[in-house]
Amino acid sequence: MSPHEFISKWRASTLNERASSQEHFIDLCHLLDEPTPVQADPTGTFYRFEKAVSKTLGGDGAADVWKRGAFGWEYKGKKRDLHQAYAQLLNYSVALENPPLLIVSDMDTIRVHTNFTNTVQQIHNIRLDDLLAPQTHALLKSAFSHPETLRPGITRESLTLEAATKFGSLATTLRERGHDAHTVAHFINKILFCLFAEDIGLLPERLFTRLLESARNRPESLTLFSMTWREPSLRCA
């Protein structure tokens, strides 16, 4: 199957998840010149559709596709919530032997979440038209055959150290500008909370990041985190 054929077929499809997910995955295998689950593993020992699992939070479920040492894959219908699909995979991940990739799709988008131990997660968003690009084809091919090549290079420890250094530098700069130490600490805690809330989905996707980006070239227009006890507010600079 060519990329153009795949794109045309699945852009036109209006079928729901149950009616389309396995055919979508099989077509993807044909596009990537990869064996389907039944071709690769007729017994379903290491690669199969509908892998039964015990959920980490209790109860039973089934991952739409599972390949040992490569990925867990969860489908949703078109325009459905892929964050919910990812949350389902996280709930299945222990029973799926902690695959290095957690992949979700709504037939229009394929979202690859890396899940390697002691690394910072990377997310690769692939839309239908992206499949025309050779680098996208290579990325998906790696997910099936060589998932280790998608391992992020940065570790959690190095990222934590880098973030701590930057926040420390920010605190020092604000103190040097004459702001009270307690006010600065409270300000930074609020920033950290917003980043955390955005990351786990408590805030709409990238809301806080977009707010800061919009004020990058006009910092005077944005006052962040006004204090409720008459302390001076701190401006983004």
MOFENFEN-V127715 format. One record per helix or strand of 2 or more residues. SS is the DSSP state (2 for helix, 1 for strand). FROM is the first residue (numbers start at 1). TO is the last residue. If there is no record, write none. Layout:
ss & from & to
SS & FROM & TO
SS & FROM & TO
This chain:
ss & from & to
2 & 3 & 12
2 & 17 & 32
2 & 37 & 40
1 & 47 & 54
1 & 60 & 67
1 & 71 & 75
2 & 82 & 92
1 & 101 & 105
1 & 109 & 114
1 & 123 & 127
2 & 128 & 132
2 & 134 & 145
2 & 147 & 150
2 & 156 & 176
2 & 181 & 199
2 & 207 & 214
2 & 219 & 221
1 & 223 & 224
1 & 234 & 235
